[in-house]
Amino acid sequence: MPGGPRTVVRARGIAALCCWTLLFVVLLPVLILHSLDARFGAALAVQGVVVVHSGTALARVLTDVRARVIAFGFWLFTYVWLGLAPLAMLATDAYPRGFVVDAHTAFLSTAVVETGLLAYSAGSALASWRSARTSTFLEPVLARRLTSGRVLLLCGVALLLAVVLIPGQGGLSAFFLSRQAANEAAAQAAPSGSADRAMAAWVLSVPAFWALVALVHVPRFRAGDRTLRGVRWILLPLLIVVNAVVNNPISQPRFWAGTVLLALVFSASGLRGPRAFRIGAAAVTAVVLVVFPYSDYFRYDKREPVQVLSLAEQFTSNGDYDAFQQIETGMDYVRTRGFTPTSALGPPLFFVPRAAWPGKPADAGIQLARHAGYTFENLSAPLWIETYMWAGFPSVVGVFALIGAVGRRIDDIRHRLRRHRGTLAALLVPAFGFYQLVLLRGSLMAIVGPLALLLFIPLLITRKPGRQLPPPTGQQSVCAPAADARAVAVPLPTGGART
């Protein structure tokens, strides 16, 4: 019917898409270039394509009729760190770190970034086209549901780990020191002691995070259970305190602290719907653009007064935006030393000790830092350059096409399960979606251990749904954790179902 509700909704969606695209593709880039004495060249031209591609994709995610958390995390990182930031760097030939490459290497770096984006988009499009025709093993995994017994056991383990490990980490005060002080202490320690300390920190942080998330979202009884309800309300404040200690943004990397906070927020049932997700995602985008550059206030012992700088000045002087420069460094590394296909074995076999594997690949971020001659080696290695170092453009295309396809399938499955409480899709997808910023920034060897914990722990506290899922949100009371036998039977959606 012409002029009906669907037409109005469609018109509003198109108008919103145009507004976001205008902001991301035109206004923000012009704002950055307008304040600079731009030097145009081939690399800057390709970078303009990257900005248009990533900005349009981010605008599409922010106006989609589905809540696409995985896609949002990917395109947010790409637009800010590999879109706007390199635009300012290439226009001025100014970079946050000292190592600078020639024009040809800069051009190849922009080409690598755009190649990865094209592969990601192609993989996502293919997965979207096939999602209504085939089912995958991902849906049964993401349909797994929390069980109250396992959740309470994890809570107990997280609290026990806090009691045992916090004193060995230096006590409560150590978790509120600046990251500068923590890095200096790690530099003075033996390499093995530093690695053990880092692993102990993640063993504290990740279980405490999942225990809190799971306890908040564990399904509920119909009639209620006073004992379990009482235990739940005793554990909640304890876990909040533990997370405030081990996952605070003072001593923890901002990307991880942000992942914890955003996963808690976006796993809430109120933000699973498309409209609420769009509002929340727009707010996150604004915070990343405006607030993130100043969020390192607690990183250093001596805190200078906050100086408000333009976006262009932040991108060209703040080391937090070194992702593109690290890609350039990696291109120069490959030019002088060649490809290293065996480095691809390092991340999946991260758990093998170097004593048992003398030739184990080194961390890519450390390799790039040494190649550039930096004294500080704790640097990023974006996924684009790390995959390029393996085998060039073919490995970039293969990896990013796979990431795009898997990410789209995960987003579609979460959309189909969005009305069901306590599923793995409701909890794990937001956590991984925002942890993507850490994954994409790299390096893989530095983050694969925490990533394994992030993915493995939720599997331990969930069970297969069989033929049934917990009832959709709104069909249960909010009394206490749910008994599996009392859940209302809801058929598990198949791969071809659409809601």
Secondary structure, 3 states (H helix, E strand, C coil): CCCCHHHHHHHHHHHHHHHHHHHHHHHHHHHHHHCCCCCCCHHHHHHHHHHHHHHHHHHHHHCCCCCCHHHHHHHHHHHHHHHHHHHHHHHHCCCCCCCCCCHHHHHHHHHHHHHHHHHHHHHHHHHHHHCCCCCCCHHHHHCCEECHHHHHHHHHHHHHHHHHHHHHCCCHHHHHCCHHHHHHHHHHCCHHHHHHHHHHHHHHHHHHHHHHHHHHHCCECCCCCHHHHHHHHHHHHHHHHHHHHHCCCCCCCHHHHHHHHHHHHHCCHHHCCHHHHHHHHHHHHHHHHHCHHHCCCCCCCCCCCCCCCCHHHHHHHCHHHCHHHHHHHHHHHHHHHCCCHHHHHCCCCCCCCCCCCCCCCCCHHHHHHHHHCCCCCCCCCCHHHHHHHHHCHHHHHHHHHHHHHHHHHHHHHHHHCCCECCEHHHHHHHHHHHHHHHHHHCCHHHHHHHHHHHHHHHHHCEECCCCECCCECCCCCCCCECCHHHCCCCECCCCCCCC
